[in-house]
Amino acid sequence: MKPLYFLILFFTLPFLISNSSSHEYYVSVTEIEYAEEQQSLQIISQIFIDDFETLLRKRYDEAITLAVEDESETVETYMNRYLSDKLKIIVNGQDVNFKFIGKEYKDDITYCYLEIENVSNIKSIEVTNQILFDVFSNQQNIVRLKLLGKNQSFLQVPENDTCVLKFD
């Protein structure tokens, strides 16, 4: 049943995302892909602009407006701080920190680009994703892992916010 749910959610997500600024589903997608040649984990987190703006206003500064021409220079600092607090990655039993590369806006989505450098010999990866759980009680986060020939997706909710993928 879960694989079917993921497929339905995966194929309907673009429709949900391309809707108007209002939506009835609270979902984010975080893709983590291993770039073997660069020995890095490359991460893209996709978060609805209006949801992210709501969070940043509540947490940091009520005057923040995203995706505008004169966006505050501190927006990326706040995004980095928030993502560092809510997205935790453990590789081979060790906490690793990502570097916030930047962000861009497309349609109704904020794309945050992150990277973890100097990663090799991956035996396991654990991802805890609590993005927007502190603002929306019905928030769901999809984590898609593409590592060492394995592609796996996980649905994370506030009661179950961690996934693990092991390589033997």
C-alpha positions as CSV (number, residue, x, y, z in Angstrom):
1,M,0.0,0.0,0.0
2,K,2.8,2.5,0.8
3,P,4.5,2.2,-2.6
4,L,1.1,3.0,-4.2
5,Y,0.7,6.0,-1.9
6,F,4.2,7.3,-2.9
7,L,3.4,6.9,-6.6
8,I,0.1,8.7,-6.3
9,L,1.7,11.5,-4.3
10,F,4.7,11.7,-6.6
11,F,2.6,12.0,-9.7
12,T,0.1,14.5,-8.2
13,L,2.7,16.7,-6.5
14,P,3.5,18.7,-9.7
15,F,-0.3,19.4,-10.0
16,L,-0.5,20.4,-6.4
17,I,2.6,22.6,-6.7
18,S,1.4,24.3,-9.9
19,N,-1.9,25.3,-8.3
20,S,-2.5,28.9,-7.3
21,S,-0.8,30.3,-4.2
22,S,-3.3,28.5,-2.0
23,H,-3.1,24.8,-1.5
24,E,-4.7,22.3,0.8
25,Y,-1.8,19.9,1.1
26,Y,1.3,20.6,3.1
27,V,4.2,18.7,1.6
28,S,7.9,19.2,0.9
29,V,10.2,17.0,-1.2
30,T,13.9,16.6,-0.3
31,E,16.1,14.7,-2.8
32,I,19.5,13.5,-1.7
33,E,21.7,12.1,-4.5
34,Y,25.3,10.9,-4.2
35,A,27.7,12.3,-6.7
36,E,30.4,9.7,-6.6
37,E,32.9,11.6,-8.7
38,Q,32.7,14.6,-6.5
39,Q,32.3,12.5,-3.3
40,S,29.4,14.6,-2.2
41,L,25.8,14.4,-1.2
42,Q,23.8,16.9,-3.3
43,I,20.5,17.9,-1.7
44,I,17.6,19.8,-3.1
45,S,14.7,20.7,-0.8
46,Q,11.5,21.9,-2.4
47,I,9.2,23.8,-0.1
48,F,6.1,25.8,-1.1
49,I,7.0,29.5,-1.1
50,D,4.0,30.6,1.0
51,D,4.6,27.9,3.6
52,F,8.3,28.8,3.9
53,E,7.4,32.5,4.2
54,T,4.9,31.7,6.9
55,L,7.5,29.8,8.8
56,L,10.3,32.4,8.4
57,R,7.9,35.2,9.5
58,K,6.8,33.3,12.6
59,R,10.3,32.2,13.6
60,Y,12.6,35.1,12.6
61,D,11.1,38.3,11.1
62,E,7.4,39.2,10.4
63,A,8.5,41.5,7.6
64,I,10.0,38.8,5.4
65,T,8.5,38.4,1.9
66,L,9.9,35.7,-0.3
67,A,10.3,35.7,-4.1
68,V,10.3,39.5,-4.5
69,E,12.8,41.7,-6.3
70,D,13.9,43.5,-3.2
71,E,14.1,40.4,-0.9
72,S,16.0,40.9,2.3
73,E,19.7,39.8,2.3
74,T,19.1,37.9,5.5
75,V,16.5,35.5,3.9
76,E,19.2,33.0,2.9
77,T,20.7,33.2,6.4
78,Y,17.4,32.4,8.0
79,M,16.7,29.6,5.5
80,N,20.1,28.1,6.2
81,R,19.6,28.4,10.0
82,Y,16.2,26.8,9.8
83,L,17.2,23.9,7.5
84,S,20.3,23.2,9.6
85,D,18.0,22.9,12.6
86,K,15.3,20.8,11.0
87,L,17.2,18.6,8.4
88,K,19.7,16.2,10.1
89,I,21.8,13.7,8.1
90,I,23.9,11.0,9.6
91,V,26.3,9.1,7.3
92,N,27.9,5.9,8.7
93,G,26.8,6.8,12.2
94,Q,28.3,10.3,12.1
95,D,26.5,13.6,12.1
96,V,27.4,15.5,9.0
97,N,26.7,19.2,8.2
98,F,25.6,20.5,4.9
99,K,26.7,23.7,3.1
100,F,23.8,26.0,2.0
101,I,24.7,26.7,-1.7
102,G,21.7,28.9,-2.4
103,K,18.1,29.0,-3.4
104,E,15.8,29.9,-6.3
105,Y,12.1,30.2,-6.9
106,K,10.2,28.5,-9.6
107,D,6.4,28.7,-9.9
108,D,5.2,28.3,-6.2
109,I,8.3,26.4,-4.9
110,T,11.4,27.4,-3.1
111,Y,14.3,25.2,-4.2
112,C,17.1,25.1,-1.6
113,Y,20.4,23.7,-2.7
114,L,22.6,22.0,-0.1
115,E,25.8,19.9,-0.3
116,I,27.8,17.6,2.0
117,E,31.3,17.3,0.8
118,N,34.0,14.6,1.4
119,V,31.6,11.7,1.6
120,S,32.9,8.3,0.6
121,N,32.4,4.6,1.5
122,I,28.8,5.0,2.5
123,K,27.5,2.1,4.5
124,S,24.4,3.8,5.9
125,I,22.5,7.1,5.7
126,E,19.9,8.4,8.2
127,V,17.7,11.4,7.5
128,T,15.6,13.2,10.0
129,N,13.4,15.8,8.2
130,Q,11.2,18.0,10.4
131,I,10.8,20.8,7.9
132,L,7.6,22.8,8.7
133,F,6.4,20.4,11.3
134,D,6.6,23.2,13.8
135,V,4.1,25.3,11.8
136,F,1.7,22.9,10.0
137,S,0.4,19.9,12.0
138,N,-0.5,18.1,8.8
139,Q,2.8,18.7,7.1
140,Q,4.3,15.7,5.3
141,N,7.8,15.5,3.9
142,I,9.0,13.1,1.2
143,V,12.7,12.2,1.2
144,R,14.0,10.6,-2.0
145,L,17.4,9.0,-1.7
146,K,19.5,8.1,-4.8
147,L,22.6,6.4,-3.6
148,L,24.9,3.7,-4.9
149,G,22.3,2.2,-7.3
150,K,19.5,2.4,-4.8
151,N,16.5,4.7,-5.2
152,Q,14.1,4.8,-2.3
153,S,11.5,7.3,-1.1
154,F,10.2,7.8,2.4
155,L,7.2,9.7,3.7
156,Q,7.9,11.5,6.9
157,V,5.3,12.8,9.3
158,P,5.7,14.4,12.7
159,E,5.2,11.0,14.4
160,N,7.8,9.3,12.1
161,D,10.4,11.8,10.9
162,T,13.4,9.6,10.4
163,C,14.4,7.2,7.7
164,V,17.5,4.9,7.3
165,L,19.0,3.3,4.2
166,K,21.7,0.7,4.7
167,F,24.2,-0.7,2.2
168,D,25.7,-4.1,2.7
